[in-house]
Amino acid sequence: MRRLIECVPNFSEGRDAAVVEEIVGAIQSVEGVAVLDVEMDADHNRSVVTFAAPVEGVGEAALRGVERAAQRIDLNRHSGAHPRIGAADVVPFVPLEGVEMAECVAVAYWAGEEIWRRLRIPVYYYEAAARMPERVNLEKIRRGQFEGLREEVRSDPKRCPDVGEADLHPTAGATVVGARKFLIAYNINLSTPEVAVAQRIAKRVRASSGGMPFVKAMGVELKERGLAQVSMNLTDFEQTPLHAVFEAVGREAEKEGTSIQSSEIVGLIPRKALEAAATYFVKAENFRPGLVLENRLAEAMTGSAGEGLKQFLDRVAAPTATPGGGSAAAAAAALAASLGAMVAGLAAGKKGAAVAELEPLAAGFRQTREFFEKAVWRDAASYEAVRAAYRRPKEQRAGPLEAALQGAASAPLEVAEAVQALEASLGQLRRVAPAAMSSDLETAAALAAAAMRGARANVEVNLAEIRDQDFRRDAERRLSRVSR
């Protein structure tokens, strides 16, 4: 069985083809790498490289691409429509074939450490690899861009990188490394040059402003084409499909007195996403994925993969160490946050509802759920790192084991802290939600309480083996602030 990971690094160069070719060549220098797509955008001044490689080589291939980008790109002389903090701005790892998310998280952690060790470029972790809730979303890490972050990181501890010193590389900035699901980079071009129109539409459709779940959007100007663009990332196309986003932007454009001129997909897109769009626009009554020849052939050859929940439950039930109690605690918290989002969303639609309070609550629950979903795999990856450290020869074990144990304690500790905030939000929701929804909130509260107990237990069991007294004291202090 092949074990492949996809990597989709974004580089801050979209105008000099020679530089991009050098970066791609560096990535391809690792055996087993298959470069699937290279996209250059002059207006954004950004390139997106999509490649796949075996688990054993994908991290090294990404690292070589980051190294060549750092050698050839100077952010002090870079400008473009797309926000950026690094020459190699973001490096996500995506499970492709025969690989679980936890393994992608482990690869991300290794790559981040090596980027700092070899290149002295500080690293932030995001999505499933995020080490704190506020860093799940890329846009929050990238706030202020290279120029702003360069100043803030020296004075604000909250802006310090996850790996490396509190100072950006003078020309290459910082790199954001993570693990995530398939992401569709999707841009819609409007029939107007007014960037303010695109910005208003982006604000109304993106999740962070109370719009569509799993949509990240911003308005940018395409100077060379004389157009404004709504530039988006769809982080879960199964929950919020491509056609729904296209239709929503079209409705908002009509309100602004304009229309959609065209749209574009940056990088690659899963077949399933196009099937869903075809089903909607063609309106074929009998359409199902099994009607697609390639799908039917793949199912006949390999069998059905099953549903995501069933897969997770099967993995927990299997006689293996991961995913275990820490992952289950994060999953319980994700369910609690999902119920909170559901109740807040339903309540907001009721006549006379306190919409001004309910809509931000719903958005907050969705963001929190996303953090817990990533934490499920981060916890599993952290414990796998402990197991890997124990497999080392005794004389080489101490340092890696201590680092792995600290990671295994940090993951559930951050879950516990996020659960405490979740419980406060559920309490706030209880005060404004209709009485008919009380059973859903009771269930959410029970799930959150179970998640808290499980997360605390996982912190405590790992702290018992940690030797660094400063780390233990800090973790115990943070744990004492979290209610039982």
N, C-alpha and C positions, 0 to 999 in steps of 0.2 A: 504494500500500500504506500503510495506516495505521501510524503509529509511536506506540504508547501505553505509558505507564508508570502503574502503579497506585501510589498512596501511601496508607499506612494509619497516620496519626499518632494517637498516644494522648495525651489531655489529662487533667490531674489535676483534673477537675470532672465529677461525675456526678449532681449533685443540683439544680443551678440551670440550668434549661432555657434561660433567657434568655442566659446566658453562652455556652453551647454553640451557640446559634443565631447569636450574634455571630461566633464562631470560624468556623462553617460559612459564614456570609455573606462573611467575609474571604477564605476559600479560593475561593468561587465568583466573586469579583470579577475573577478572571483569565479571560480569554477561552479558551474551549475546555474548561473544566473540567466534568466530570460527576460530581456527588456521588452515589455509588451506595448508601451506607448510613451511618446514624448510630446508634450504640448507646450508651445511657447506663446506668450501673449505680450505684445509690445506695450499696450496701454497699461496693463497691470504690472509690466516689467517683472514677469514671474514665469517660471517654468515648472511643470509638473511631470515627473518621471514615474512611470508605473512599471515595476518589475516584480517577478516572482522568483523564489529561490528555495532550496531546501532549508529546513530549520537550522541546520548546522552552519550555513553560509550567509544567511540573509542579513544578519547583524553586521558582519564584516563588510559586505557589499555596501550597505548603507553608510557605514563609517568611512569607507574610501570616497564615496560621493561627497560626504560632508567635508572631508579633508581637502578635496580638490576645490570645492566651492569656497572654502576659507582662504585658499591660496589665490583665487582668481577674482573674488568679489569683495569690493570695499563699500560698505554701507554708507560711509561718509560721502560717497559720490553717487549714491543710488537714489532714484526717485521713481515713483509709479503710483497707480491708483490703488493698489492692494496694500493693506497694512502688513508690516513685517518687523521682526526684531532680530533676524539673523540672516546671514548669507545662505545658510541652510536653515530655512525658517521653521519648518515642521517636518518631522519624520515619523509617520504612523506605520504600525505593523498590523496587518489584518489576517485573521485565520482564513486560509484558502482551501486547503484539502488535507484531511487527516490530522488537523491541528486544532486544539482548543484555545480559547481566549487566554487562559492562564499561561500558556506557553508563549504567547505573543507578549504578554506583560513581562515575563522573565527576560525575553530577548530585548525588550525596550529598556529594562533596568540595566542589562549588561551594556547595551549600546551607549546609554547615557553616561555610565561610569567611564567607558573607554573614550568617549568624546572629550570628557574633561581631562582624563589622564594623559591622552596622547596629544590633544590639540589645545588644551587650556581654554576651551569654550564652555561657559557655564550652561547647565541644562535644567529645563523645567519639564516635569512629567504631567501629562494630561489624559483625558478620557479614562479608559480602564486602568491606566497606570498612575492616575492622579493620587497624590499622597495627602491631599486635603480637599474638602468639597469645593472650595472656591476656585480650584484649578482644574476641575473637570472640563470646563468650557474654555476653548482656546482663546476666544476673544478677550476673556478677562486677563489672561496671562499677557496678551499682546497689547493691552491698553497703554496708550502713550507712544507706542512704536519704539524703534531703536533709540531715537533721540530722547524721548521721555523716560524710558526705562533706564537708560544709561545714568541719568541723574538720580532717579528715585531709588534705585537698587543700593546706592551708597548710603542712604539715610533712613530708609524705611525697611525695617526687618520683615514686614509682610511681603515685600517684593523680592526678597532674597531667593536665589535659585535653589532647587532641590539638590543639585550636585554642583560643587565648585564654590568659588569665592564670590563675595558681594561686589563684583565689578565685571562689566561686560568685556569681551574681547574687543580691542580697539578698532578692528575693521570688520570682524565676522560676527560681532554681537553675541547673541545667545541662540540656542537651539531648543525647540520644544519637541520632545520625544514621547510617544504614547502607543497605545494599542486600542483598536476600535473595530466596530463592525464596518461593513462596506459603506462608504459614503459616496453620494453622488454630488459632484460639483456641477451645478446647473445655473446658467445665466440666462436672464430674459432681457432682451433689448427692447426699449420703448421707442415709439415714434415721436420722440421729443429730445432736444438737447438739454433740457432743464434737469440738472442733477438733483435739485431740491425735490422734484416730483418723485424720482426714483428713491430718494431717501425716505420720503413720507410713506411710500408704498412698502418699502422694506421694513419700516418700523411696524406697520400694521400687520404684516404677515409673519414676522419672526416670533419664535416661542418666547424669547426673553421679554418681549413687550406685551405678552398676553395673546399672541397670534396663534399660528398653527404649531402643534407639537413637533419637535424634531426638525425644525426649520431654522437655520441661521441665515440672516440676510443683511445686506448693506447696499446702499445706493452709490454708484460710482459713475464717473464721467469717462466716456470713450472719445477723447479729443480727436483722434485721427478719423473717426467715423461720424463725428457730430451727433452722437447719441448719448442718452443716459441709460444705465443698465442696473437692473436689480440682480446683484450677484449673490448666489445662495449655495449653501451646503445643506443637503438633506441627509441627516444622520441616521434615520431609520425609514427607508423608503417603503417598508411593509406597513408601518403605522401611518405614515403620511406619504401617499404615493405621488409620483411625478405629475400625473394629470390633475390631481387636486390642487397642487401648487400652481400649475399653469392657469387653471381656471380662476383661482383666487387672485392672482396677480392681474389677470385680465379684467376681473370685476373692479379691482381697485384702480386700474389704469383708466377705465371708463369713467369712474367718479372724478378723476383728475382731468378729464377732457382729452385723453390720449388713448393709445391702443398698443398692443404688442406688435412689434415689427418682425421679430424672429426670436429664436432661443437657441442655446448651444449647450452641449454636454462637454465638460472638460475632463479628459482622461477617459477611463472605461466605465461601463455601466453593466450591472448584472442583467442577464436575460429576463429574469423574473420581473424586473422593474418595467421593461418594455412590454412584456406580456400584459401587465396590469393596465398600462396606458392604452394598449391596443384594444383590450376588452372594453374599456370605457368609451374610447372615441369611435370604434367600429360598431359597438353595441351588438356584438354577436351573442345571441341568446344562449347558444350551446357551448360557448367558449370555456375551456378549462385548460390548465397547463398540460394535461395529458394529450391534448390534440396536437401539441408541438412535437414533431418527429424526433428531434434531438432529446427532448425530455423523456419521451416514451422509451427510446433506446437506452438512455442512462438508467432509467428505473428498472428496465429489464435486466441490464447487466450488473447493477450494483444493489438493487433493492431500495426501498424508501428509507430516507434518513429519519423519518418520524418528526414529531412536533418538538419545538424547543423546550417546553416545560417537561415533557416526558423524558427527553434526553438528559436534562438536568437532574430530574428525580432518579433516573437510572444510574447516573454517575454518583450521586450521593449514596445510593443504596449499594453500590458495588463494593467489594471487599478491598478498597484502596484507601489510602490516607487522605486523598483530596478528590473532590471538594468535601470538606468536613464541617464541623460545628461553626467555624467562623464564617464560612460561605453561607451556611444555612441561616445564620443570624442576619447577615446582610440581605439575604433573600426575603426574610420575614419583614425587615425594615422597608424593603422595596415594595412589598405588598401593602404595608401600612400607608406609605406615601401615595401609592396608586389609588387606594380607597379615599384618601384625603382629596386627591385631585378630582376624583369622580364626584364626591359629595359637593365640593366647592363649585365645580362646573355645573352640576344639576341645580344647585341652590341659586346660582347666579341667574338662571333662566326663569326663576319663579317671579311672579308679579310682586312688586314691592320689596324685592330682595335688596340687600346692602351690596350692590354690585361693586362699588368703589373699594370695598373691603374684600369681597369674595374673589374677584378676578386676580389680584396680586397673590392671594393665598393659593389659588389653583396653579398659577405659574410657578410659585415657589415649591409646591408639592411635586410638580413635574420635574423640576430641576433636581430636587432632592432624590427623587426616585432614580434619576439617571446616575447620580453619584453612587447610590447603593447597588445598582445593577453592575456598575464597574467594580465596586468593592467585592462582589462575589468572586470575581476572577482574580482580583489582586490578592485577596486572602489566600486563595489556593496557590498562586504563584509564590507568595512569601513562604508558605510552608514547604513547597517544593525546593526552595533555595536552602532551607534548613536541612532537608534530607540530603541534598547534594553536598552540603558542607560536611555532614557526618560521613559521607562516603570517601572523603579525602583521607590521605595518609595522616596519622596522628600528628606528625611533625609539621604538617601544612594546614592543620584544621583550625587553630585557635582564632585567627583574624577573620577568615570567611564565616566561621560559625557565629562569632559575636555579631558581625554585621547582619547575618541572616536572621538571627534571633531578634535583633532590634527591629528589623523590618516586619517580622512576624508579630511582634507586639504592637508596632505602630499602626498596622492595618486595622485590627479590631478596635484599637483605642480611638482612631478617627471615626470609625463607625459609631461607637458609643457616644462620642461628642455630637455627631450629626443626629443620632436618635434623640438626644436630649432636646435639640432644637426642633426636631420633628414633633415631639410630644407637646412642646409649647404651641406649635402651629395648630395641632389637632385640638388643643384646648381652646384656642381662639376661634376655630371653626365651629366647635360645639356651641358656642354662645350665639352664633348667628344663623346656624343651619336649621332647617325645619325639623320638628320633632319626629316626623315620619322617617327621617334618615338616621335616627339615633342608633339603630342596630348596626349600621355600616360603620359608624364612628366607634362603637363599642368593639367591634372586630378589629378596627385599625389600632385602637389603643392597646388591645390584648397582644396583637402582633408586635407593636413597638416595644411593649414591656418584655416580651420574649426575646426580641432582638437585643435589648439592653442587657438582659441577664446573660445571654450567650456571648455577646461581645466582651463583657467584663470578665467572664470566665476565661476566655481566650487570651486576654491581656495578662491576667494573673498567672496563668500557667507558663507563659513565655517569659515573663519578668523573673520568675523564680530561677531561671538559668542564666540570666544576663549578668556579666561581671562589672560592666561599666557603672559605677555607683552614681555618677552624675546623671546618666541616662535614666537609671532606675528611679532616682528621686524625682526627676522631672515628670516621668510617666506616672508615678504614684500620686504626685500632686495633681496632675490633670485628671487622673481617675477619681480622686477624692471629690472633685468638683461635679462629677457626673452622678446624678441621683440614681439610686437602686430601683 
